Amino acid sequence: MTRGNIAAKLAQIQEHWSPRLLARVNDTDIRIVKIKGEFVWHHHEAEDELFLVLEGRLLMQFRDREEWVEAGEYILVPRGVEHRPVAPEEVHLLLVEPASTVNTGDVRNERTIEVVEAI
């Protein structure tokens, strides 16, 4: 059995765009991350992603529209859909995605994190 406090775990994270493993449920990762600014346009061939906003206000950009996601709300991005998370102010997120998910999807650059560090 594992038990923890999400706010306390988030308080340990200093950098933005560096998702950390909170828990693994079978083959699904529960990750937490702090973000600020714009991420890269990308998509995931085989993975759906769920973004749950814990604190702040997330703008999820798609090529054909934008969606604002408020604290307490979530957005599910289906596999294959190009998207870009944007956070004008710091946002705290809980991510639910397959353990195989690379944060930048089909793009490889300085923000790519292959292995998510547990916190």
Beta strands, then each sheet from edge to edge (+ up, - down):
strand 1: 20-25
strand 2: 28-38
strand 3: 49-55
strand 4: 57-62
strand 5: 65-70
strand 6: 74-77
strand 7: 83-98
strand 8: 117-118
sheet 1: 5+ 4- 7+ 2- 1+ 8+
sheet 2: 5+ 4- 7+ 3- 6+
end
